[in-house]
């Protein structure tokens, strides 16, 4: 596989980024993905800076390849986290839930690449004007916080609207999704759910088994009334959310119900009362493999996919 603009920009072998999933994307997973030729990403979530420092230190011990950190801009610790990332000269920062504009110049000063996640063309255009290096166009098929547009509709529209590289996310788990994303104009892909079902991911075994058992209709959207929906596997918690929303509960009540629930599922293994943030692609994930094998399976199958559609002889 030939390197492309994303590979050159991030100094990686394959244009595959690992999703920065809070409580799931730790140093163990990030280092494994980076060592396999992609870009491993630590999911900072609501980590305080000292906890994130510990994860960064571990990644630097376990890989000499570039890695990234995903920053939730609504985190109460975001200011301290940004300072840490600049001091550590983290190679790549992906961002979600906000606008990273105020930090871009400082990141550029230490040669950190800034790649926000976007769910709309309007936000993509706004961030491109601010000078970000690339964009992750994430469709509503993804697990966790999502927008309102599917990957297949969103990616080509973002590609047409900006003059920087676009990375496709949402509904991608194998070589077919990889090739489809590039056909839509993307220069890279971000994969989350498939990497949850990996040997190196430290998510609780129950969480991983929930992914393996999931089908294409196992996930639902919660928090629609807040304007910030979250895709999760349907369970007792998601039904509680549904009842609360139907009763007219405000966003504060919904936030209280959701507080700590991702950790409850991902770390404690309570997949009935916790939040299992998984994408619709879970129906395609049937086994737990080492990250290196997951990556190799994707890369080696790409020529066969292209041959099947008549792109190569």
N, C-alpha and C positions, 0 to 999 in steps of 0.2 A: 504494500500500500504506500503510495507516494504521500509525502507530507503536503499539507495545504496551508492556507493562511493562518488558521487557528493553531496548527502544530508549530508553525514558525513563531507566532506571537507568544505562545505560552511555553515554547521549548519542550514540547511533548512529542511522543512517537505517533500516537493516534488521536484524532479529534473527538475524543470521548471524555466528557466531564462527569464526575459522580455528583449526584444531587446532595446539597448540604442539609441533610435531614437532622433536625434537632433530636437529641437523646439517642440517635442511631448512628449518625455519621461522626464517629469518634476518630482518634488518631489511628486506631487499628485498621479501620476500613480505608481511611484516606491514604495511609502509607501503602497499603496493599494495591490500591488502584494506581497510585503514582508509580510504584515499582513495576506494574504490569504495562506501563506505557501510556496510561491516561492521565487525567488530572484528578487526584484525590482531593476532596474538600471536607474540612471540618465544619460541622453544623454548629455555629456558636449559639443559636437560639437565644435564650435568656441567661446564658452563662455570665457570671461576673468575670472580670478580667483575670483574676488569679487562677480560676479554673481553666480558662482558655489558654493561659500561659502554659499550664501543665500539658495540655493536649498538643500545643505547638512544639514544646520541647520534645515530646515523645516522637512526633512525626519527624523532626529533624534528626533524631537518633536512628530512626528506622528506614529512612530513605534519603538519598542524595538528589532525587528528582524533584522538580517543582511541585508545589501543592497549593491549595487555596483555603480560604476561610469564607464561609457564608455568614453575612452579618444581617440580623433582623434589625432594621432601623428603628423599630418601635420598642426595642429592648430598653429596660430602665438603665442598663449598663452601657449603652451604645457609645457614649463619649469616652469612657475608660477603655472600651474594646478597641475603638479607632486608634487611640494613642498607642495601645499595645501593638496593633498590627503595623503601625508606622515604625515603631521602635524595632520591631522584629524583622522589618522589611519583608513581610510575607509576599511571595511572588504574585499571587492573584487574590482578589477579593470579589466575591459575588455578593449581591445585595438583594434584599426583598423587603416588602412592606414599607416602602417610602422612597424618597429621592436622595441619592447620595451626593448631590451637587456640591454641597458645602465642603465636602472632603476630597473632591477629585484632585485639586491642585496639590494638596499635601501628599496624596498617594503617588501622583506623578513625579513628585520631587524625589521619591525613593524608588522609582521605577516599578511600582506596583500596578498591575493591570486591573482595571475596574470593569466588571461585567454585571450589570444589573439584570434581574429577572423582571420581565414585563408581561402583562396579560392583555395589552391593548396597543393599537397602532399609535394613538395619541401620546401615550406615555413613552413609547419607543422613540418617537420623533423628538419629544422634549429632551430626553436623556441624550440622544445622539448629538443634539445641539450643544450640550454641556461638555462634550468631549470624552465620553466614556469610550472604552476600547472596543467593546463588542456588546451584544445583547443576547440574553436568553429569552426566547419567545416561548412561553409555557402555556400549553392548552389546558382546558378544564378536565382532561383525562387524568391529570396528575393527582397524586396523593397530597394531603395537607391543604394549605391555602391556595385557592385557585381563582381564576377569573370566570368569564362567561362565554369564551370563544374556544372552539376546538382547535387542536394543534394543526390539523390540516387546513383550516381556514385562516388561522392566525399567522402561521409562519410565512407563507408567500406574501401576505399583505405587509408584514413588517419588513421583509426583504425588499419589497418594492418601495417602501417609504423611507429607508435610511441608506446611507452609503458606507456603513461599517458592517463587519461580519455579524451574522446571526446564527445562534446556536438553537436548535430545536429541542423542546422538552415536552414530555407528556405523551404517554402511550408508546414508548420506545423501550424494547427489551431485547431485541435480537437484530440480526443483519437485515431483515426485511424492513424494520422500522428505521434503521440507519440509512438504507438506500432510499427509502421513501422521503426521509427528511432532506436528503441532498437533492432529490428530484424537485422538492418544493423550494429549493434555493438556499437552504441552510449550508453553513460551512463546518458544522459540528453538531454533536448531539449531547444532551445531558440525560443520564439514566439514574433513576433512583430505586424504584421498587425491586428491580432485578438484583441490585447489589445488597438489598436487605437480606435476601435469601442467599447469602454467601457465608462461607466458613469463617471469614475474618470479622464479619459484622458482630458486634457484641450485644445486639438486641436479644431480649429474652427468647428462649426456645419457643414459648407459646406464641410470641409475636411472629416469629418466622413460620410456625405451623399455620397461623391464621392466613398468611400469604399463600402458602401452598394449598390450603383448602378453598381459597376464594375462587369464585367464578366471575364471569364478565359483568354480572349484575349484583355482585356482593357488596359493592360500595354505594354509599349515599352521600348527599351533600347536606351538611348541617350549617346552621347560622346564616341561612339565606336572608333573613330579615335584617341582619346587621350590615349587609353589603360586603361582608368579608367571609364568603362561604368556605367551608373546609370539607374535603373529601375524606371519608373514613369508611372502614368496614362496618356494616350495619350490626349493631349489638344493643344491649340494654341502654348504654349511654346515649347512642344516637336516637333511640326512641324517646328518651327523656328530653333531649333537645327538641325533637319534633313536637312533643306535647307542650313544652314551654312556649315554643314559638306560636303554636296555634292558640294558646291562651293569651297571647299579646304581651308576653314578657319583654322587658326592655333589654338593651345590650348588656347592662351591668349584671342582670340576673343570669344571662347566658354566659357571660365571662366567668362568673363565679362557679357555674356548673362545670365549665371546661378547665378551670384552673388545676394544674397538676395532673391532668388526666393522660397526657401523652407519656409522661414519665411512668405513670401507674401501669400503662400497657407495655411500653418498650423496655423498661428496666425491671419492674416487679412482676410482669407477666399476667396481669389481670386484664385479659382481652374481652371480658364481659362488661366491666365498668370503666375501663380505660379507653383512650382514644387511639385507635389503630389507623394511623394515617398512611393509607396505601392507595396506589393508583388503579385505574380500571384494567391496566395491563396485568394485574395479579393473576387473572385467569389463564395466562400463558406461562406462569412460573410454576414448575412442578417439582423442582429439586433444589437442593442446597449444594453449591459447588464452591471451590476456591475462586477467588477473584481472578486469578490468572487464567483459569479455565474459562470463566465467563467471557473475559476479554478475547481470548484466543478463539472461542467458538464464534463470536461475532465477526472478527476480522477474517477468519478463514472461509466463512460462508459468503462473504460479500461477492467474490467473483462468480459463485454459483447463482446467486440472485440475479446479477447483471446478465449472466448467460441465459437464464430462463426468460428474461424479458427481451432478449435479442440485442443487448447492448454490446456484447463482445462475442467473438467467435470461439 
